[in-house]
Amino acid sequence: MSGPRSLTEDVFSSLVGGLKFDKNANALALDVMRKRPRVENEKSKDEPNSGAAKNGDNKRKSALDFFAAGPAKTAAATSKKQTSKKSEAKRKDKTKSKTHADSDSDDDRVEEAETEKAVVDANADADADKLSVSEVRALRKRMRIKVRGSDVRDPMLSFSVAGLQAGAAAAGPALRERAQTICENVERSRYTEPTAIQMESLPALLAGRDLLGCAPTGSGKTAAFLLPMLMRLRTRPTKVRGPEGLIIAPTRELAAQIVREFEKLALGIKGLRAALLRKGIKSPGRFDALVTTPERLAAMVAEKRVDLSTVHYLVLDEADKLFEMGFLEHVDEIINACGPETQRVMVSATMPPQIEELAQSVLRDPVEVVVGTKNAGAATIDQKLIFAGQENGKMTGLKQLIQDGELTPPTLIFVQTKERAQQLFEELVYDGYKIDAIHSDRTQQQRDDVVRRFRAGQVWILICTELLGRGIDFKGVRCVVNYDFPTSAVSYVHRIGRTGRANQLGKAYTFFTHDDIEFLRPIANVMRLSGCEVPDWMLKLRKPSSNERKAMQQRAPKRAAISSRPSAKKRRKMATKDGPSRDNKKRPLKTHASNKSESDA
């Protein structure tokens, strides 16, 4: 499609703003190590000859100067050096190598002093942001943050060099320069201040602690584990083979998104590279971090194409999905293949109790951070349920939403199977909408192209399956439609979480029919926990049993094909009702061909 872009299309590709807090990072200035020790001289107060006392003080001050270049010299040593200047020069001419070694030693001491000074200054600057115990408690209550664990650190209130460096395991000018580069990259991104999950996760992860994080969709969980990874990865010698950082995601689309975020935050840092693990990738050990799906990595580990013994920072993104039966075996193999001292991080927007218990068994003395209410949608999403009666009522309701202007693009529409995604696409594509569909039957190149055009605003309505329900961050998605009722409350939370991200407002519509009412109560509970109004009768419905919920998750209910054309049975009934003449006109439609067409759809 050629020609100038419309204003609407430009809006779709714009970035959203991050969460902001009214906190001045430079409210306090601490510079304790720059203060020189004070030498008291009571005698100088009484004696009139204050000049000699002053010279003595200067000499003592020089001897106590921690940051002077080279070792301190006493007055006696200085005098001796002046009296034997010629002999000292001859000695230096004869022992050049020894003098050179002494000079190197002085340089080492200078560098060591500068390193110590940088670390102390970073700790002092970081102390400027510290809050009292009561202030920390009030902040967490206001931000709806719950933290559990031993030796929990105070939240990080700003993206600062001091904050990143003070919490890191290593120290030195090189690390300070890396922290400065990261902060500059963060300033160019959408985050101006840490979000709730970031302000609690960063101190724990920088200190090397295991973490279990649960926060609403769009709250900045990716940056929460990427920033500490960038600070903890080292620039390794070329002879070392194997990645140091590893991130596992349930879908390739999410993995590719994480790689893009890594590259943005690591821009300008030499020696830090991440790669999406693909089938044809060569020498994956040359990268510092790998991002992949569990099946791909487990296969390459079994083939001994990847060595994970060098990994010391492991992230499981969308951890609850990775601990489901389809991924659990692969994830277990990957964890065992990593080093025994590997730092482990697990994050997700939802954490059912049984999955949380399993995750806790993998982590060691973790810090647990929960933002908001577990298994609830973001408060920025306006959620509504729409009763459609029967399956054919959904199409009527969807077109009514479009006609009323309720479906503000860009919009995501979720269906339960790839066949239904294609059927809905064929129903809407001829109505003039800028629409496309993405599902597992399409090639990887086609899927990447659809995602690219949706991000660019060339596609206004994207029909998808659960493939995009996990973690994918589309900038500025304003509306989500659950055309088919979600199979679980967890699925519902992740679907609607594609909108209302980064504190932006969004809308979510969910159609339900007579057949869906028995599974309506869990979704109504999620809406209530999110602050939405829900009719009382929905909350009083019978609670589905655990077996019923499992059956629905494993096998979606059968639904009639999405088609505005009447079925063959209905056409025959209509023909009989209208009389012989009408029946004769309809006879050439070839009923068998129609049935075949519908089944193929």
N, C-alpha and C positions, 0 to 999 in steps of 0.2 A: 504494500500500500504506500503510495507516494504522496507528496504534497505537504504543506505545513501542518505541524501538530496543533491540535486544538488546545484551548486553555485547560479543558477537563483532563486531557491526556497528560499535560504537564503536571497537573496537581497529583495524578496517580503516582508519578515517579519521584515525588519529593520525599525528603526524609522527615521523620517525626522527631520531636524534642524529647529529651530525657526528663527524669524526675529531678526536681530541684528542692533544696532545703536552705533555709535562711541561716547559714552558719559561716562565720568569717574564719577562714583557716588561719589567718595571721593575727588573731586577737591577742596573742601573748608572745613575747619574744624572750627566749631563754638562751643565754650564751655563756654558761657558767665556765666553760673551759678556756675562754678567752681572757678571764680575769687572772692576773698574775698574783702569785703569793705575796703577801705583805710581810716584810721583815721589820719587826719592832726593834728600835734602838733607844732604850731609855737614856743612855748616856748622852746622846746627841741633843737631848732637850736641855741638859744642864750646862754642857761645855760650850764656851763661846766659839771654839774652833769647829764650826759646823761643816766647813769645806772638806776636811778629812773624813768626817763621819759620812758625808754625802758620797765621797768616792768609795768608801767601804760599802755603803748600801748598794751602789751601782755594781760593784763587783759581785756582791752576794746575789743581786737580782739576776745578773748574767749567769751565774752558776745554777740558779733555780729556774731558768727559762727552759721549759719543756720542749719548745718548738724551735730552739736555736739549731742552726746547721752545724753539725759536728759536735764533738764532746766538749763539755765545759772545761775551762782552763783556770787554774788558780793563779793568784798573784805571784807566788813563788815560781811557778812554772813559766809564767810570762817573762819574769825578770831573768831567769836562767837562759831563756831563749834569746833575749836581747844581748846578753854578754857573750854568748857563744855562737853568734850569727854566721861567722865565716866557716867555722868547723862544721856547723850544721849543714851549710850549703855543700861542702865537700862530701859529707856523708850521703847527702841526697843524690849527688852525681854518681856515687859508687853503687847505691842501692835503689836504682830506678824501679825495679820490679816490686820491691817491698813498698815503696812509696805509692805505686799504682794500686797495690792491693789495699793499702790504707785508705786511699781515695775512694775506692769502690765500697769499702766498709762504711765510710762516711755517707756516701750516696744511699746505701741501703738503710742507714739509720734515718736519713732525711725522708726517704720514701715511707719507711715504717711510721715515722711521726706524722706524716701527712695522712696516711691511711687511718691511724688512730684518731687524728683530729676530725677527719670526715665522718667516721662512725659516731664519735661522741656528739658532733654537731647535728647529725641526723637524728640521734636519740633525743637530743635536747629540743630540736624543732618538733619532733613527734610528740614530745611531752606537752607542747603548747596546746595541742588539740585534746588533751585528756580531760575527761569529765569526772566529776565526783561520782560516788556510788549511787547517790540519790538521783543525779542527773541522768546516769546511764539507765537506771530503772525507769525513770519517767519517759526517756526517749523510746525505749523498747515498748512501753505500754502505748505510747502515742502512735508508733509505727506498726503496732500489732505484731511484734516480733517475740518469739519464744525461743530461748536458747537453753540447751541442756548439755552437760558434760563437765569434766574436771578441768580446772585451771583455764576457764574461758577468758579470753582477752576482751578488752573494751572495743566497741565498734570503731571503725575507721571513718572519720567524718568528711574526708576530702581526698581527692586523688593528688597526692603530693609525693615529691621525690623522697622526702624524709619518711613518710609513712610506708612507702614501698620498700625502702632500703632498711629501715629500722627493724622491720619484721622478717627480713630475709635471713637465711641461714649463713650465707657468706657475706663478705664485706670488702670494701676497697673502692678506689676511684673508678675502676672499670664498671663495677656494679652500679655506682652512682650515675655514671653516664648512661647506662642502660635504663635506669629508672627515669632519668630525665627524658629520654627518647620515648619511653612508653607514655609518660604524662603528656607529651606533646601530641602523640597519636590519639590519646583519649580526648584531648581538647578538640581535635578535628572530628571526633565521632559525635554521637547523639547524647553521650553522657557528660554532663557538666559537674554533677555531684554523684556520689555512690548511691545506688538504690538500696532498699532495705536488705535484700539478700546479699548485696555486695559489701555493705559496711560491716556485716557480721562474718562473712565467709573469708574475706581477704586477710584479716589478721590471723585467723586459724590456719589457713592454707599456707601463708607465708612462714608460719612457725613450724610447718611440717606435720600438722595434725591431719588425721583422717576426718572426712566430713560427710554428713548426710543432710542434704539441703532440700527443702520442699517450699516452693514459692509459686505464686500464680503465673500463668502464661504471660510472656511479654515483660517480665520483671527484671531481666538482665542476668539470667543464670549463666549464659555462655561467657560473658565477660568476667563473671565471678570466679570461674575456674581457669580462664585463659590468662588473666593477668598474673596470678601467682606462678603459673607454669612458665611464663616468659621470664620471670625473675629467678626461677629455680633451675632452669636449663642452663648448662654451661657450654661454652665454645670448646668443643672437644678436639683433640688431635685427630688427624686424618686416619691414623692407624686403628683407631677405635671403631668397631663395627657394631651397629645396632642403635635403635632409637632410644631416647631417654624419656620421652613423653608419649603416651598412648591414649587416644580418645575413641571410645566405642559408641556408636549411635545405631538405632534400629533401622534406619533407611539411608540409602545412598544420598538422597536429596538433602537430608539433614547433615550428613557427614560433609558434603560439598560446601554447605553453608558455613560450617564451623571452620573449614580451611580458609574460606574467604575472610572470616572475622580474624583468624590468626594472622593472616598476611597484613591486614590493616593495622592491627595493634603492634606487630613486629616490624613495621616498616622502618628501615634505617638501622636495624640492629644486625651487625655482621655476624654471620655464622649460625643464625637461627633459621631453620627451614622446616616447613611442614608439607606433607604430601597426602593426597587422598589415595589410599591403597586400591589400586586397580589390577585387573588381571594381567595386563602387559607391562606393569611397572618393573623397571630394572634396578637392582641394588637398593632395595628399600632401606637398608641399614645406613645409607649415607645421609638420611634425613634425621633431624633432631626429634621430630614428632610425627607420628602417623595417626591419621583419622580414617576409620573404616567401620564396616558393618561386621557383626560377629561371625557370620558364616564365611565371609571372604578371608578374614584373618585366621580363623581356625583351620581352614583348608591349607593356607600357606605355612602355618606353623607345623602341621602334620607332614607337609612336604619338605620341611626344614629349609624353606626359602626365607624365613624371617626368624631372627633370634631375639626373644623378648627378655633375656636375662639381664640386659642393660637398662631396662625400663625402671625408673624410680618415681614416676608420676603417672597414675592411671585414673582415667575419668570414665565413668559410666553415665552417659547422658540419656535421659528418659529411662532411668533405672528400673522403674516398675514394669515397663514394657520388656526390657532386656531380661528380667527375671521370670517372665512367663515361660511356659513349657517349651515353646518353639525355639527359644534362644538359650534357655538355662544351661543346657549341656555345653554349648559352645563357650558361653561366658565363663563357666567353671574351668574349662580347659585353658582359657586365656589367662585367668587369674593365677592358676598354678604355674603357667609358663613364665610369669613375671618374677622378678627377684623377691626374696622373702621380706626385704625392708621397703618394698614399694609403698609409697603414699597413695591411698585410695580415696577417690571422691565419687559420690553418687548424688545426682540431682534429678529432680522431676517436678512437675506441677501437681502430680497426684501420687499418693503413697498409701495404698490399702494396707490394713494391719498385717495381713499375712506376708505381703511383700516386704514391709518394713522389718518384720521379724527376721526374714531371710537375709535382708541387707545387713542388719546388725550383726549377724553371725559372720559376715565377711570382713567387716570393719574392726579396727582395733582401737579401743578407747576413743571413739569418735566424738566430735562436736556436732550436735544436731541442731539445725536452724530451721524453724518453721515460720513463714511469713503469712499472716492472715489466717484463714481457716483451712484446714486440710480438706482436699477433695472438693473445693468450691471454686466457682468461676470468679474472675476479677470483678470488682465493684464498678468498673468503668463500662461494663457491658449491659445494655438494656435487653433482657431476655423475655421472649414471649412464646406461648404455646398456642397453636392454631389447630382447631378440630376440623378435619377434612371429610369426615364421614367414611367414605370408601376411598380406594386407591385413586380412582379417576378424579376425585375431588381435589387432590393435591395440585394437579395441573391447572385447574381453575383458580385455586388459591394463589399459586405462584404467579400466574399471569395478572391476577388482580393486584398483587403487591407491586409488580412492575408498572402496571398502569397507574397506580396511585402514587408512584414515585418513592415507595418505601425501600426498594432495592437500590440503594445508592452505591454506584460502582466505585472502586473495584469490589466485587462480590465473589464469595466462594459458596458453591452448592455441593453438599455432601450426599452421596447415595451409598447403598450398602454393597453393591457389586459392580464389577467392570462392565458387565452386560447392560445394567441399568444406566450407567454413565453414558454409554454410547447411545442408548435409546433416548435419553433426555436431550442429549446433544442434537440428535436428528430431529427432535420435535421443535427445538427452539432456534436452530441455525437459520431456518428459512424465514423467520420473523424479523430479520434485519438486525439482530443483536450481535455485538462483537463478542463472540462466545467461543470457547474451546473446551476440550476435555482431556484429562490426564489419568491414565490407569496403567496397570501392569502389562497389558497387551501391547502397548505402544513401545517402540524401541527406545533405548536410552537417549539417543540423539533427538528423537521426537519429543520426549519428555523434557529434556533440557531446553529445547527450543520453545516449548509451550511456557515453561517457567520464565524464561528470558523475556518473552513477549508480554506475559502478565505483569512482570516487574516494570517493564517499560511503558505500560498503559495501553498497549496495542490490543490486549484482550481485556474486556471489561467484566465478563462473567466466566468463571472457571469452574467446570464440573469435575469433581474428583471423588475418590474413595478414601479409605483410612490412610492411604499412602501419604497424604499431606496433612493428616491430623496430628502429627507429632513434631513439634519443635520448629517447623518451617516458619521463618519470619519474613512475611511479605509486608513491606512498608506501606502503611496507610490503608489496609483492608478495612472497609467501613461496615461491611455486613456479611453475616454468615447465615446460610439457610440449610437446615437439616431437612432435606426433602424426604429422606427415609429416616425413621426413628432410630436413634443410636442404640446399640446393643447393650450398653452399660453406662453407668454414671461417669466412669472414668473416660470412656470414649466421648461422652457429651462434653466434659470439661475441656478435653484437648481440641475437639472440633471448634467450639465457640471461642477458644483461646487464640484463634488466628486473627481475631479482631480485638479492639480494646487494648492494644499493646502499648507499652511505654507511656502509660497514663493518658492515652488518647481514648475518646469515646467511640463506642461501636454498638451495633445492633445484632441480635441473634434471634431468628425465627425457627421454630421447630414444629413441623406438621405431625399430627398423630391421627390414627384412624381407630375404629372400634377394636380392631385386632391388637392395637398397641396399648390399650388402656390398662391392661394387667401389669404392664411394665412402666407405668407412668409415675408411680410414687417416688422411686429413686431420683428421677430427673427433677420432680417437683421439690424434693428435699434440697438438691443442689441449688436450685433457684432461690429457695428460702434462705439458705446459708449465705448466698451472695447478696442478699438484701432486696430481692425482687418480690413483688406481690404474687401470691399463689392462692387460688381458691381453696377453701378449707376441705372441700370434698375430695380433692386430689390427695391431701395429706392423710385422709382417713381410709384410703384404698387399702386393700389387702397387700401386705408386704410379700413380694415374691420369695420363694424359698431359695436356698443356695443352689440346689440342683437345677431349678428353673433358670436362675441367672447364668449358671455355667452353660446350660444347654443353649441359651440364646446367644452367648458370646461365641461358642464354638460353631454354631450353625444358625445363620440369620434366617428369619422367617420367610416363607415363600410369599411373593407378592406378584400381583398381576403385572403384565408387561406395560411399560410406559408408552401409551399410544392414544392419540385423540381420535383415531379411526375406530369405529365400532367393530367388535369381534365378529367372526363368521357366524357364530350362533345367533348373535343379536341381529345381524343383517337378515338372516333367514326368518327370524321372528317378525321383523319389520316388514319383510316382503309378504309373508302370509297375512299379516294384518291389513296391508294396503290393498290386497286383491290380486287376481291373476295377472292383470295387465302389468302391475308393478313388479310382480314376480318374474314375468317374462323379460322385463327390461334388466333385472338384476342377474338373470341366469348366466350371461356371458362373463361374469366376474371371476369364475373358476375358483370355487371355494377351497379346493386343495392347495392351489398355489398361494392363496392368501394365508392359509394356516402355516404353510412352509415358511413364508416370508416372516411371519410373526415369531416363529420359533427360532429362526436364524438371527432375528434381531436381538 
